[in-house]
């Protein structure tokens, strides 16, 4: 039984979706990022960068327990552990890793900044309604989704003709395209992929995990924890 340290965010969904897709039993431990649980000393032993998700696998390499932090590292670890969703050849694995790194270095950070400046910063006290970062991150997310659309014009899934951890990593952020003020009319292949991945039972189950706890961070205390640390 894997321990999942989790909160229902796009990064948290990567781990919950992977565990559901790989049919691995897990126990969920909630890390309420709005209340500062991520700074708890016990959690920092598992995730020294004070970010969730993180996992503890009692049956790690050589049968010894191991903790893993960083969502991309968790996906790679679980895919290697199960032999699933990583492709069947070395070329497949290279493609998976390329697009996984693309998400971690591009889509995640840029979409996260878009959400912050478009949705949360204007609600701060005092409000930070800043046209330049809003335009910058909205535009960059649009560029990245254009890259993805062109890739998906030639491939059923991100890494090729097979569903992989790369798709799992991208889907959570991409599914929130409306909050990033994007449009889909000019991205038919991106739209097709979103619908295909969204229909997977494992994705639906991972996305539904404690979905009732998702908030918009309007609470001033939560804003202080999330945006001033």
N, C-alpha and C positions, 0 to 999 in steps of 0.2 A: 504494500500500500504506500504509494508515493505521497508525501506531504506537499501540498501546493499552497504557497503564500501569495495571496491574490486580492485584487480589487477589480471591479468590472470596468476596465478601461481597454482601449485598443491593444496596449501592450500586455495587459493581463489576459485578454482573450487569446493571444497567441498560444499561451501555455494551456489554458483550459480547452481550447479547440484541439490542440495536439493530443492531449491526454484522452479526450473523447474519441478522436479519430483513430488513435492507436489502441483503443480499448484497454487502457491501463487503469486499474483501480486507483483512486486517490482520495485523500482527505483534504478538505479546504480549510485553511486558516486565513481569516480575513485580516488584511492590513489596511485599515481605514486611513487613506492618505490625507483626508481632510482634517483628521484629528491628530495626525502626527505619529501614527503607529510605526511608520517607516524609520523613525529615529530611535526606536526602542533598542537598547543595547543588545538584547537577545536576538533581535532580528538582524542587527548589524553583523553578528557573527556569521550569518548565512549570506547576507547581501550587503557587503561593506560600502557600496555606493548609495545606500539608503533608497533603493528603488525596488519596486516589485514589478514582475513576478520573480519568485525564486522557488526552487524545489529542493526537497531532501529525498533522496532515493536510498532506502535501507539496503537495497540489493544493487550496489554500485559495482564498479570494476573490481574483479577478483572477489566479489561477494561482500565487499566492505561498504559501509554507508558513504554517501557523497552528497554534498550540497552543490547546487549550480545556480548562479545568478546570471542576469542578462538574458533577455527573451530569446535572442538569436542563438546564444550558446545552449539554452534549454532545448530549443527545437532541434539543433544538431545532435545533442546528446541523446534525446529520445528517439530520433530517427535512426541513429546508429544502434541504440540499444535494441530496438524492435526490428530493424532491417526493413522499415517501411517508409514510404514517402520521401525517399532520397534518390530515386532513380535506380536503374539496374546496371549502368555502366559508368566508367570514370568520366566520360563526356557528360553524361546526365548529371553526375554529382557536381561537376564544374559549373554547369548551367544553374543548378539549384543554388550553389553558393554565390554565384555572381548576383542573382536576383535577390537572394536573401541579404547580401551586403548592400545592394542598391536600396532595399527597403530601410535597412538600419541606418544607412548614412544619408539617405535622401528623404524618402516619403515620410518616415516617422518623425524626424526632427522638423521638416518643413511643414507638414500638416499640423504638428503640435503647435508650432509657432503661429500658424494661420488661425487655429482655434483660439489661441491666447489673445492675439491682437484683434481678431474680428468679434469674438464673443465675450471674453472675460475682461480684458483690459478696460473697455468702456464702462464696466460696472464697478471698477475699483473706486476707492475713496482717497484722494480725488479721482475722477474719471480720467482715463488715459486713452482717449479716442484719437489715435495717431494715424493719419492718412498714409504716410510713407511705409511703415512696416505692414500695414494692412494690404496695401497694393503689392508690396514686395513678396510677401508670403503667399498671397492669393495667386499671384502670377506664377510663382515657382511651383506651387502645387499643380496648377494647370499644365505647366510644361512637363512635369513628371508624369502626370496621367496621360499626356499625349504620347510620351515615350512608351508607356505601358500599352496604350491602344495600338500603336504600330507593332509592338511585339506580338500582341494577341491577334493581330490580323494574319499572322503566319503560324501561330501555335494555338492549340486548344487551351493550354494552361501556360503559366508564366515560363516554366523551364522547358517546355516541350509538349509532347502529347500525353503527359502523365501529370496527375495531381501530386503536389509535393509540399514540403514545409515552406517553400518560397511563397506559394499561394496563401498558406495559412498566415504567414507573416504580414502580407500586404493587405489581406481582405479587411481586417478590422479598421484600419485607417481609411481604406478606400470606401468602405460602407458608409462612412460619415461625410461623404462628398458634399452634401447640402450644407453642413455646418462650416465647410471650408469655402463656401460660395462658388462651387463649381457647377458646370452644366454637363449633361450627357449627350445632348443632341449630336455633337460632333465627334463622339467617341463610341461608335456602335460596337466595337469589339470589346472594349472595356465594359460596356453595359451588359453584353452577352456573358462575359466572364463573371461579373458581379452576380448576375441572376443564377448562373450555374453553381457557383460556390455557395451562395446563400441557401440553395435548396438542399445542401448536404445535411443529413441528420446530425453528424458530428459537429458541424459548424453551428447549427441551430442550438444544440445542447450546450456547447461551449459558450456561445453568446448569451444564453439564457441564465447562466450560472450567476445567481444573486443579482439579476438584472434590476430588481426593485431598488437596489442601493445606489444606482447611478443618479448623480445629481448634477446641477449646473454651476455649482461652486459660487452661488450668490451669497452664501453665508460669510460674514466678514471674518469670522474666526478661521474658517477653512481657507479663505483667500490669503490670510496672513501666513498660514502654515505652508500652503502650496506655492505662493508667489513671492514670498519674502525670505525664504530659506536659501 
